[in-house]
C-alpha cells in the first residue's frame, strides 16, 4: 500500500516564505504589493491575536485551579523570575562580547547607508519613559479585566487568571462547573488554533512579500557584517547557552527544536511570537510539562524572557557606537547592561519593542539615537531571528521550571517524541 503523500506545515510555511521573498524582490518599490498582500498577513495575525487571550485565560485558570496551592505558585513565580533575569543577563553579555570581538560597526561608510523612519518608535519610547517602576507595578493589577483583555495586557491577564483559578479551587464542589467550562473553552480554542494554522503559509507569504518590497535586497549588503554577527551570536547562544542549560536539566535543546519546528519557522517568518503561543503551549504540555507550569511560565516569558531581543539589543548598541567611532569604556558597557536589563522587562506588548528599548538605553551612555535609523531597513530580518530565539528560550524555561519542581513527565515526553519519529 502506498504511503499517503503529506506536506507538513513547516514546509508549507517555508514555501510561503520563499515565494514572498521572490515576489517582494521582483516588485520592489511597487505600492500595489502592500495593497494586495498586506491584508493576507494582517488577517492571519488578527486571527492569532483573536485566540491568544481566551487560550491564556482558560489554560491558566484550569492549571491553577488544578494545583490550588498559593504557596507552590508563589515559589514557581519566584524561581521563574530569577531564571529569566539570569538568562537575560547572559544573553546581553554574549551580545556585548560578540560585538566587541568582531566589531561589526568599524570600517562602514555611513554615507552608503540608507536611513529608515524611527519616528513612531521615538514617540512610543517617550510614553514608556514617562512610566516609572511603580507605574509598571500598579499596572499589573487591572482595574477592569475586560479592558486588559481587549488590549492584551499580558501581565494583568495573568494576575487575574491566577487569582480566579485559586478562587475556583477554594470553593470546592461549587467551582467544578466553572472549571469544566474553562476546560471546554481551552479544548475548543486549541481546535480553533489548528484551523487557523492552515492559513499560516498564506499569511507568511503576505507579510514577507510586503517587507521585501519595501526595503529591497540591496539594502542588506552594507550591513551584511552586522546581520552575519547577529545570526552567528544567536546560533551560539542557542547551541551552547540554551543547549548547556537543557543538558544540565536532563533534556536536549535539539529535541525541543524538533518538537517546535513548525512554530519556530512560523515565528521566524512572521517576526511574531504571538502567532505560535497557542500551539507552543499545547506542545510543551504534550512533552511532559504540567498544564499549570506551561500556562504560567510561557505567558510570563513573553514579558520577561526575551533572550533573542536582549542579545540583539546589546549587539546593536555597540554596532551604532562603533559606527560613530565611539569607544565605550568598561564602566559604560556595564551601565549599558544594567539599563538594558531594566528597560527590557515588562514591555513586550509595545510595538517595535527592541527599538523602543534601544532608544531608551543608548542615550544613557552617549550613543546617538539617530544611529538606529541606519539599521531600521534590515530590522525585520534581524527581528525574525530574535523572535525565534525568544520562542525557544521560553520553551526551555518551561522545561527547566517543570524539572526543578520535580513534576516533569519523562514518559509522556518520550512517548510524544516516539510518535513524531513514527510520523516522519
N, C-alpha and C positions, 0 to 999 in steps of 0.2 A: 504493500500500500504506500502510495506516495505521501511524503510529509507535506502537510498544508503550508503553502508559502505564507510567511509573515514578514511584515516590515515594521520593526519595533519603533516606538515613539521617538527614541533617541535619534535614530537615523532620519526619521521624518523631519525632526527639528533641524538637523544638520543640513538637509536638503533645502529647507526654508531659509536657513542662514546663508548658504552659498548663493542661492537664487536671488536673495535680497541684495547681497554684495554686488552681484553681476548687474542686476537691473539698476541699482543705485549708481554704479560706476558709469554705465552706459548713458544714463540720463542725468549726469552730474549738472547741477545748477538749474535743472528744469523744475519750476514750481508745480507742474502738473503731478509730479511724483508724490509730493506731500498731499495734494488734494485727493488723490485716489488711494494711496497706500496707508496714510496715517490713520484713517478710520479703522482699518483692519487691526492695527496694533492697539489702538485706543479701545476698541470693543473687547479685545482679549484681556487687556489689563483691567478694564472695568468689571468684566465678569469675575476675574480673580478677586478683586477688591470687594466685590459683592458678597463673596462667601467667606472671606477671611475672618471677619468679626464673629459671625454665627458659629464657625468652627472653633475658634479660640474660646469663646464663652461656654459653649456646650461641653467641649472636652475638658476644660479646666474645672468646671463645676462637677462633672462626673468624676474626674480624677480626685479632686479634693474631698468630695463627699464620700468617696470610697475609702479614703485614708482617715479623714475626720480627726486628725491629730494636729492641733495647732503647734505644739512643741516640735513635732517632726518637720512640719512645713517651715517653721522658723529656722531650724537647723539647716534644712535644704537651701533656703534663701541665703543664709549667711555664707555657706560653703560655695554656693554658685557665684555670688558677687565677688568673693575673694579670688576664685578661679578666673573669672572674667578679667579682673584688674591685672592679675599676674600675666595672663596670656597677652593682653593688650600691651603691657609694658614690654614683653619680649618682642612682639611684632614691631613696635616702634624702634627698639634697639636694633633689630635686624635691618629695618629700613634705613636708619641712620648709618649703620655700618656699611651697608651696600653702597649708599650714595657717597660716603667718604672714601671708600676704597676705589670705586670705579669712576667717580667724578663725571657724571653724565652731562653736567651743565658747562663744563670747560670747553673752550675752543669753538663755541657756537656763535655765529654772527647773528645778532638779534634782528638785523635788518632783513634777513632771509625768512624770518618767521612771521606768520600772519597772526593777527590778534582776533580773539573771539570776544563776544559780548558777555561780560560778567555782571552787568548792571542788576539783574534780578537777584543774584547771589549777594551782592552788596546790601541791597535792601533787606533781604532775609537775615543777614548777619547782624544788621543794626537792631532788628527786632529781637533776635536771640540774645545779643549782648545786653539788652535792657532788662533781661530776666536774670535775677540773682539766684544763688543756690537755694535760698528759702522759697523763692517763687516756683522753682522746679519741684521742690519737696511738697509744697502745698498743692501743686498741680497733679500729683499722683492720686490725691483724694478727690474724686469727682463730685461736683455739686449737683450735676444732672447726668446720670449714666447714659441716658438716651443721646444727649449731646456728645458725650465722649465716644459713644459707639458710632455716631454719624461722622465724626471727624477722625475715627480710627486712632484715638489716643490710647496706644497700647498699654502704657503703664497704669492708666486709670481703669482700663478694662480688666487688667489682671488683678488689680486691687479689689475691685467689686466682685469679680468672679470667685476669688479665693474666699472672701467673706461670705458670699452667698452659698458656696459649696460647704463651708463649715456650718452654716445655718441649716442647710438641708440635712447634714449628718446629725446635728444636735437634736432635731425634733423627732427622730426615730421613725416610727411607722407612718406618721403624717407626711414625712418627707419622701416616702417611696414613690408616690405618683409623680412628684416633681422630678425626682431622679430619673424615673422611666421616661418622662417627657424629654429631658435633655439627652438621654441615651439614644432615643429615637431621632432627635434632632441631629445629633452627631453623625449617626449612621446615614441619615438622609443627605446631609451635607457632603459627606465623603462620596456618595453616589453621584451627586451633582458635580463634584470635583472631577471625577473620572470622565463625565460627559464633556465638561468644559475643556479638559486637556486634549480632546480630539481636535480642538481648534488651534492648539498651540503652534503647529508649523506655519499656519497662515498668519497668525499674529506676529511671529518672529520674522517672517518674510516682510511684512509691512513695516515693522519697527526698524529693521536693519536697512531696508531699501531707502527709507527716508533719511536715516543718519548718514549713509554713504553719499547720497545725492547732495547733501548739504556741505560736508567738509571735503569730499573728494579723496582720492587715494594719494595724490601728490603731496598733500599736506603732511603725510606721515614721514616723508624722507628726512627733513631736517631734525625731527625729534625721534629718529629711529633708535638712537642710543638710549634715550630715556625709556622708550617702550620696551626694548630688549631687557634693560635692567629691571624694570618693574615686573615683567613676566618671569625673569630669572629668579628674582628675590621671592616672588610668590611661590614658585615651584620649590625653591629651597625651604621656605617656611613650611609648606605642606609636607614635604618628604621627611625633613629632619626634625622640625619642631613638633608639628602635629603628629607626625609618624612616630616620633620618640615617645610622646605622651600616650598615644594609643598602645604602643608596645608595653609601656610601663604598667598599664592597667589590664594587660592581657587581651588586647584587641589588635586590630590591624587597620591602618588608615586606608589601605588598598581595598579591604573588604567593604569599608564604608563607602568608598568611591564607587565600587562595583554596585552596591545596593542603590546608590543615589545617582547613577549615571544619567538617567533621564532628567532628573531635577537639576543636576549640575550643568548640563548642556542648556537646559531651558533658562536657568538663572544667568548663565554666561551670555546667551543670545539676547535676552530681554533687558539685562542690567537691572533686574528687579528681583529681590529675594522674596517679595510677597507672592510672586507667581508660583513659587514652589512650596510655600509654607504648609498648605493642607496635605499634599502628598508626602512631604518630608515627615510631618508628624505621624502620618499613618505608617510609613515605612519604619521609622525609628521604634515605634511600638511593636511592629511585627518582628523586629530584630532583637527583641529582648528587653527593651526599656519599659518600665511601668508607665501606664497612662498618665498618672498624676505628675511624674517627673518630666515626661515629654511635654505635656501641656503647660508646664510651668517654666521649664528651662529654655525651650526654644523661643517662645514669645519674649522672654526677658532678654535673651541673647540678641534679639533684633534691635534692642536699645543700648545694650551694654557690652556686647561681644562682637565687635566689628573688626576682626583681625585683619582682613584684607584692606579695609579702609584705612585703619591706623598705620599699617605698613606703608601704604601708598602715600599717605599724607606726610610721613617722615621723609620719604624719598623726594617728593615734590617740593617740600620746603627747602631742602638742601640744594636741589636742582636749580631753583629760582635764585638762591643766594649765589651759587656758582655762576649763573648766567650774568649776574650783575657784578661779578668779581668780589663778592663779599665773603670774607673768611671768618666763619663763626668760631669763636673760642669754645673750649670745653664747657665753661660755665654757661655760655649762651645756648649750647646744644642741650645741656641738662635742663635749662629753663624751657627750651622747646619741648622736651619730653614731658615735663610736668604740665605745661599748658595744654599740650595735645591730649594728655590723659584726662584732664578736667573737661575740656571743651567737647571731646568726642563722646562723652557719656550722656545718654538720655535724649539725644536729638535725632534719632534715626528716622523719625517721621518727617523731618524737614526736607523739602525739595533740594536736591543738589548738596546733600549733607557733607560730602568731602570738601567741596569748595567753601561751604559755609564755615566748616571747622578751620580750614586753612586761612581764610580771611580773618577769622577771629584770633588766629595764632601768629601769623607772620609778623605783624606789627610789633609784637612784644620783643622781638629780637632784631628789629631794624631791617627786615626784608621788605622791599617794595611790594605792595599789594597788587599793583598793576602787572606784575610778573605772571600772575595767574592767567591773564588774558592770552599769554603765549601758548599755554597748554590746553586752553579751552576747546580747541578744534579737535584734539585727539582724546579728550577726556572720556568720550563714550567707549572707545576701545579699551582704555585703562579701567573704566568702570566695570566693564564686562568681567575682567579678571578678578577685581577685588570683590565683586558680588559673589562669584563662585567660591572664593576662599571664605567669605563670610558665612555662606551656607554650610560649607564643610566644617568650619570651626564650631558652629552651633550644633551640628550633628555629633561631633566628637564630644562636646561639652555634655550632651545628654548621656552619652555612654559613660563618661567619667563620673558624673553625678550618680548614675544608676549603680555603677561598680562600687563607688565609695560608700553608698548606702547599703550595700550587700543585697541588692534587690534585682540585679541583672539576671535575666533568664537565658543561660547559655544554651540550653537545649532548644529553646524557641528560636534563637539566632541561628544555630546550626541547621535546624530544620528549614528555615527560610532560605539560607544560603544554598542548601541542597536542592531546594525547589527551583532556585534561579539557575543552578547548574544544569538541572534536568531540562528546564525550559529552553536553555540555549542549545 
